[in-house]
Amino acid sequence: GQFTHATAVPQRLIETANHFYTATKGDWICLQLSRKALEKVGIITKDEGPLPVGDKDVSSTWVNNAV
């Protein structure tokens, strides 16, 4: 794809990874990004609510508490 998943709620990162990606093998790399820095190089950021991944639904608590 031509996008990267990111979060505006870093404290939810591990919970999200454990919810969707526990079957994925290999190492994970986490980056801290700045919207301003991305914008300066022409990268557009788009905020969305929680969405399913494949056939795995989002947690019901995320839908009610989306940022």
N, CA, C and O atoms as a Tinker XYZ file with bonds, in Angstrom:
   268  protein
     1  N      0.806000   -1.179000    0.000000    73     2
     2  CA     0.000000    0.000000    0.000000    64     1     3
     3  C      0.853000    1.248000    0.000000    63     2     4     5
     4  O      2.077000    1.184000    0.117000    81     3
     5  N      0.212000    2.347000   -0.129000    73     3     6
     6  CA     0.923000    3.612000   -0.132000    64     5     7
     7  C      0.562000    4.429000    1.091000    63     6     8     9
     8  O      0.377000    5.644000    1.022000    81     7
     9  N      0.468000    3.741000    2.199000    73     7    10
    10  CA     0.190000    4.435000    3.453000    64     9    11
    11  C      0.829000    3.682000    4.595000    63    10    12    13
    12  O      1.195000    2.513000    4.466000    81    11
    13  N      0.955000    4.357000    5.698000    73    11    14
    14  CA     1.486000    3.765000    6.916000    64    13    15
    15  C      0.469000    3.974000    8.015000    63    14    16    17
    16  O     -0.084000    5.064000    8.154000    81    15
    17  N      0.219000    2.938000    8.796000    73    15    18
    18  CA    -0.668000    3.093000    9.940000    64    17    19
    19  C      0.071000    3.846000   11.039000    63    18    20    21
    20  O      1.251000    3.603000   11.292000    81    19
    21  N     -0.625000    4.744000   11.672000    73    19    22
    22  CA    -0.043000    5.519000   12.766000    64    21    23
    23  C     -1.124000    5.747000   13.810000    63    22    24    25
    24  O     -2.295000    5.439000   13.586000    81    23
    25  N     -0.728000    6.280000   14.930000    73    23    26
    26  CA    -1.689000    6.579000   15.982000    64    25    27
    27  C     -1.396000    7.936000   16.599000    63    26    28    29
    28  O     -0.241000    8.332000   16.753000    81    27
    29  N     -2.447000    8.627000   16.943000    73    27    30
    30  CA    -2.317000    9.869000   17.706000    64    29    31
    31  C     -2.420000    9.567000   19.199000    63    30    32    33
    32  O     -2.341000   10.469000   20.032000    81    31
    33  N     -2.597000    8.284000   19.526000    73    31    34
    34  CA    -2.742000    7.843000   20.909000    64    33    35
    35  C     -1.649000    6.810000   21.190000    63    34    36    37
    36  O     -1.930000    5.612000   21.210000    81    35
    37  N     -0.398000    7.256000   21.409000    73    35    38
    38  CA     0.702000    6.306000   21.563000    64    37    39
    39  C      0.518000    5.306000   22.698000    63    38    40    41
    40  O      1.019000    4.185000   22.610000    81    39
    41  N     -0.184000    5.681000   23.752000    73    39    42
    42  CA    -0.384000    4.745000   24.859000    64    41    43
    43  C     -1.276000    3.569000   24.454000    63    42    44    45
    44  O     -1.365000    2.590000   25.194000    81    43
    45  N     -1.933000    3.643000   23.304000    73    43    46
    46  CA    -2.771000    2.551000   22.816000    64    45    47
    47  C     -2.020000    1.660000   21.811000    63    46    48    49
    48  O     -2.584000    0.679000   21.326000    81    47
    49  N     -0.788000    1.981000   21.501000    73    47    50
    50  CA    -0.038000    1.274000   20.467000    64    49    51
    51  C      0.118000   -0.216000   20.765000    63    50    52    53
    52  O     -0.164000   -1.038000   19.893000    81    51
    53  N      0.550000   -0.585000   21.950000    73    51    54
    54  CA     0.760000   -1.997000   22.303000    64    53    55
    55  C     -0.569000   -2.747000   22.314000    63    54    56    57
    56  O     -0.646000   -3.875000   21.828000    81    55
    57  N     -1.606000   -2.137000   22.858000    73    55    58
    58  CA    -2.924000   -2.773000   22.876000    64    57    59
    59  C     -3.408000   -3.052000   21.446000    63    58    60    61
    60  O     -3.951000   -4.120000   21.165000    81    59
    61  N     -3.210000   -2.095000   20.561000    73    59    62
    62  CA    -3.622000   -2.261000   19.167000    64    61    63
    63  C     -2.819000   -3.361000   18.486000    63    62    64    65
    64  O     -3.383000   -4.207000   17.792000    81    63
    65  N     -1.505000   -3.353000   18.681000    73    63    66
    66  CA    -0.655000   -4.384000   18.081000    64    65    67
    67  C     -1.053000   -5.769000   18.587000    63    66    68    69
    68  O     -1.143000   -6.709000   17.797000    81    67
    69  N     -1.289000   -5.905000   19.874000    73    67    70
    70  CA    -1.687000   -7.196000   20.438000    64    69    71
    71  C     -3.067000   -7.633000   19.959000    63    70    72    73
    72  O     -3.326000   -8.829000   19.822000    81    71
    73  N     -3.947000   -6.680000   19.705000    73    71    74
    74  CA    -5.300000   -6.989000   19.246000    64    73    75
    75  C     -5.291000   -7.516000   17.809000    63    74    76    77
    76  O     -5.955000   -8.505000   17.500000    81    75
    77  N     -4.543000   -6.856000   16.943000    73    75    78
    78  CA    -4.596000   -7.187000   15.521000    64    77    79
    79  C     -3.461000   -8.071000   15.011000    63    78    80    81
    80  O     -3.670000   -8.842000   14.075000    81    79
    81  N     -2.281000   -7.985000   15.590000    73    79    82
    82  CA    -1.107000   -8.519000   14.908000    64    81    83
    83  C     -0.327000   -9.587000   15.670000    63    82    84    85
    84  O      0.852000   -9.788000   15.379000    81    83
    85  N     -0.928000  -10.273000   16.623000    73    83    86
    86  CA    -0.176000  -11.275000   17.390000    64    85    87
    87  C      0.289000  -12.448000   16.526000    63    86    88    89
    88  O      1.270000  -13.106000   16.874000    81    87
    89  N     -0.378000  -12.724000   15.426000    73    87    90
    90  CA     0.025000  -13.831000   14.553000    64    89    91
    91  C      1.134000  -13.419000   13.580000    63    90    92    93
    92  O      1.677000  -14.272000   12.879000    81    91
    93  N      1.476000  -12.147000   13.525000    73    91    94
    94  CA     2.510000  -11.671000   12.609000    64    93    95
    95  C      3.887000  -11.944000   13.199000    63    94    96    97
    96  O      4.183000  -11.540000   14.324000    81    95
    97  N      4.708000  -12.619000   12.448000    73    95    98
    98  CA     6.056000  -12.976000   12.896000    64    97    99
    99  C      7.034000  -11.856000   12.563000    63    98   100   101
   100  O      6.810000  -11.082000   11.632000    81    99
   101  N      8.114000  -11.775000   13.325000    73    99   102
   102  CA     9.184000  -10.835000   13.024000    64   101   103
   103  C      9.228000   -9.671000   13.991000    63   102   104   105
   104  O      8.403000   -9.545000   14.896000    81   103
   105  N     10.201000   -8.841000   13.773000    73   103   106
   106  CA    10.411000   -7.675000   14.629000    64   105   107
   107  C      9.522000   -6.515000   14.193000    63   106   108   109
   108  O      9.107000   -6.421000   13.038000    81   107
   109  N      9.245000   -5.645000   15.146000    73   107   110
   110  CA     8.470000   -4.437000   14.883000    64   109   111
   111  C      9.369000   -3.229000   15.116000    63   110   112   113
   112  O     10.215000   -3.232000   16.010000    81   111
   113  N      9.178000   -2.221000   14.319000    73   111   114
   114  CA     9.908000   -0.970000   14.476000    64   113   115
   115  C      8.879000    0.129000   14.703000    63   114   116   117
   116  O      7.959000    0.301000   13.904000    81   115
   117  N      9.037000    0.860000   15.779000    73   115   118
   118  CA     8.132000    1.974000   16.075000    64   117   119
   119  C      8.882000    3.278000   15.872000    63   118   120   121
   120  O     10.015000    3.435000   16.327000    81   119
   121  N      8.246000    4.200000   15.193000    73   119   122
   122  CA     8.825000    5.510000   14.922000    64   121   123
   123  C      7.956000    6.587000   15.537000    63   122   124   125
   124  O      6.730000    6.472000   15.559000    81   123
   125  N      8.583000    7.623000   16.030000    73   123   126
   126  CA     7.844000    8.787000   16.494000    64   125   127
   127  C      7.919000    9.820000   15.378000    63   126   128   129
   128  O      9.005000   10.226000   14.965000    81   127
   129  N      6.756000   10.239000   14.896000    73   127   130
   130  CA     6.675000   11.169000   13.775000    64   129   131
   131  C      6.112000   12.512000   14.211000    63   130   132   133
   132  O      5.357000   12.604000   15.179000    81   131
   133  N      6.485000   13.529000   13.493000    73   131   134
   134  CA     5.961000   14.870000   13.726000    64   133   135
   135  C      5.116000   15.276000   12.520000    63   134   136   137
   136  O      5.584000   15.217000   11.383000    81   135
   137  N      3.881000   15.685000   12.767000    73   135   138
   138  CA     3.029000   16.132000   11.660000    64   137   139
   139  C      3.673000   17.279000   10.885000    63   138   140   141
   140  O      3.605000   17.322000    9.656000    81   139
   141  N      4.291000   18.200000   11.604000    73   139   142
   142  CA     4.934000   19.334000   10.935000    64   141   143
   143  C      6.072000   18.879000   10.033000    63   142   144   145
   144  O      6.205000   19.359000    8.907000    81   143
   145  N      6.894000   17.950000   10.524000    73   143   146
   146  CA     8.006000   17.441000    9.721000    64   145   147
   147  C      7.497000   16.695000    8.490000    63   146   148   149
   148  O      8.052000   16.847000    7.403000    81   147
   149  N      6.466000   15.907000    8.648000    73   147   150
   150  CA     5.893000   15.189000    7.512000    64   149   151
   151  C      5.324000   16.163000    6.487000    63   150   152   153
   152  O      5.526000   16.002000    5.283000    81   151
   153  N      4.618000   17.168000    6.973000    73   151   154
   154  CA     4.033000   18.178000    6.093000    64   153   155
   155  C      5.107000   18.903000    5.281000    63   154   156   157
   156  O      4.913000   19.190000    4.100000    81   155
   157  N      6.235000   19.194000    5.919000    73   155   158
   158  CA     7.323000   19.912000    5.231000    64   157   159
   159  C      7.858000   19.145000    4.030000    63   158   160   161
   160  O      8.347000   19.758000    3.082000    81   159
   161  N      7.777000   17.820000    4.050000    73   159   162
   162  CA     8.268000   17.028000    2.927000    64   161   163
   163  C      7.123000   16.505000    2.044000    63   162   164   165
   164  O      7.317000   15.604000    1.228000    81   163
   165  N      5.930000   17.084000    2.223000    73   163   166
   166  CA     4.805000   16.777000    1.348000    64   165   167
   167  C      4.001000   15.551000    1.699000    63   166   168   169
   168  O      3.237000   15.056000    0.870000    81   167
   169  N      4.153000   15.047000    2.910000    73   167   170
   170  CA     3.382000   13.873000    3.332000    64   169   171
   171  C      2.126000   14.341000    4.052000    63   170   172   173
   172  O      2.193000   15.097000    5.021000    81   171
   173  N      0.998000   13.888000    3.570000    73   171   174
   174  CA    -0.302000   14.281000    4.127000    64   173   175
   175  C     -0.709000   13.273000    5.195000    63   174   176   177
   176  O     -0.631000   12.063000    4.981000    81   175
   177  N     -1.142000   13.779000    6.340000    73   175   178
   178  CA    -1.679000   12.896000    7.380000    64   177   179
   179  C     -3.193000   13.044000    7.409000    63   178   180   181
   180  O     -3.728000   14.129000    7.182000    81   179
   181  N     -3.870000   11.950000    7.690000    73   179   182
   182  CA    -5.334000   11.923000    7.705000    64   181   183
   183  C     -5.781000   11.189000    8.958000    63   182   184   185
   184  O     -5.380000   10.048000    9.189000    81   183
   185  N     -6.602000   11.829000    9.758000    73   183   186
   186  CA    -7.129000   11.191000   10.963000    64   185   187
   187  C     -8.396000   10.417000   10.620000    63   186   188   189
   188  O     -9.275000   10.911000    9.913000    81   187
   189  N     -8.468000    9.208000   11.130000    73   187   190
   190  CA    -9.645000    8.360000   10.957000    64   189   191
   191  C     -9.964000    7.701000   12.285000    63   190   192   193
   192  O     -9.101000    7.591000   13.155000    81   191
   193  N    -11.174000    7.274000   12.435000    73   191   194
   194  CA   -11.541000    6.502000   13.609000    64   193   195
   195  C    -10.989000    5.094000   13.484000    63   194   196   197
   196  O    -10.404000    4.752000   12.457000    81   195
   197  N    -11.163000    4.271000   14.508000    73   195   198
   198  CA   -10.684000    2.896000   14.459000    64   197   199
   199  C    -11.382000    2.110000   13.356000    63   198   200   201
   200  O    -12.592000    2.232000   13.169000    81   199
   201  N    -10.612000    1.301000   12.624000    73   199   202
   202  CA   -11.151000    0.500000   11.525000    64   201   203
   203  C    -10.699000   -0.951000   11.683000    63   202   204   205
   204  O     -9.645000   -1.213000   12.263000    81   203
   205  N    -11.494000   -1.896000   11.167000    73   203   206
   206  CA   -11.098000   -3.297000   11.236000    64   205   207
   207  C     -9.843000   -3.550000   10.396000    63   206   208   209
   208  O     -9.538000   -2.794000    9.474000    81   207
   209  N     -9.128000   -4.616000   10.726000    73   207   210
   210  CA    -7.983000   -5.061000    9.942000    64   209   211
   211  C     -8.316000   -6.467000    9.458000    63   210   212   213
   212  O     -8.459000   -7.389000   10.260000    81   211
   213  N     -8.439000   -6.626000    8.151000    73   211   214
   214  CA    -8.852000   -7.921000    7.608000    64   213   215
   215  C    -10.218000   -8.304000    8.150000    63   214   216   217
   216  O    -11.171000   -7.531000    8.046000    81   215
   217  N    -10.316000   -9.486000    8.725000    73   215   218
   218  CA   -11.596000   -9.933000    9.292000    64   217   219
   219  C    -11.674000   -9.714000   10.797000    63   218   220   221
   220  O    -12.587000  -10.217000   11.451000    81   219
   221  N    -10.724000   -8.967000   11.348000    73   219   222
   222  CA   -10.677000   -8.702000   12.803000    64   221   223
   223  C    -11.288000   -7.337000   13.097000    63   222   224   225
   224  O    -10.756000   -6.309000   12.678000    81   223
   225  N    -12.413000   -7.331000   13.821000    73   223   226
   226  CA   -13.070000   -6.072000   14.188000    64   225   227
   227  C    -12.262000   -5.297000   15.211000    63   226   228   229
   228  O    -11.391000   -5.851000   15.881000    81   227
   229  N    -12.557000   -4.019000   15.324000    73   227   230
   230  CA   -11.927000   -3.190000   16.342000    64   229   231
   231  C    -12.523000   -3.520000   17.701000    63   230   232   233
   232  O    -13.613000   -4.086000   17.789000    81   231
   233  N    -11.816000   -3.170000   18.740000    73   231   234
   234  CA   -12.324000   -3.358000   20.094000    64   233   235
   235  C    -13.514000   -2.421000   20.310000    63   234   236   237
   236  O    -13.489000   -1.273000   19.866000    81   235
   237  N    -14.537000   -2.901000   20.978000    73   235   238
   238  CA   -15.724000   -2.070000   21.213000    64   237   239
   239  C    -15.391000   -0.838000   22.042000    63   238   240   241
   240  O    -16.072000    0.180000   21.922000    81   239
   241  N    -14.362000   -0.903000   22.880000    73   239   242
   242  CA   -13.991000    0.266000   23.677000    64   241   243
   243  C    -13.353000    1.346000   22.815000    63   242   244   245
   244  O    -13.427000    2.525000   23.160000    81   243
   245  N    -12.730000    0.974000   21.707000    73   243   246
   246  CA   -12.114000    1.974000   20.828000    64   245   247
   247  C    -13.159000    2.776000   20.088000    63   246   248   249
   248  O    -12.979000    3.975000   19.873000    81   247
   249  N    -14.259000    2.132000   19.690000    73   247   250
   250  CA   -15.310000    2.817000   18.945000    64   249   251
   251  C    -15.927000    3.923000   19.786000    63   250   252   253
   252  O    -16.199000    5.019000   19.295000    81   251
   253  N    -16.141000    3.623000   21.051000    73   251   254
   254  CA   -16.776000    4.605000   21.944000    64   253   255
   255  C    -15.814000    5.675000   22.423000    63   254   256   257
   256  O    -16.243000    6.746000   22.852000    81   255
   257  N    -14.500000    5.399000   22.355000    73   255   258
   258  CA   -13.510000    6.328000   22.881000    64   257   259
   259  C    -12.536000    6.799000   21.810000    63   258   260   261
   260  O    -11.393000    7.132000   22.125000    81   259
   261  N    -12.960000    6.832000   20.559000    73   259   262
   262  CA   -12.073000    7.223000   19.459000    64   261   263
   263  C    -11.611000    8.657000   19.635000    63   262   264   265
   264  O    -12.348000    9.524000   20.104000    81   263
   265  N    -10.358000    8.877000   19.239000    73   263   266
   266  CA    -9.779000   10.217000   19.323000    64   265   267
   267  C     -9.841000   10.852000   17.970000    63   266   268
   268  O     -9.406000   11.992000   17.803000    81   267
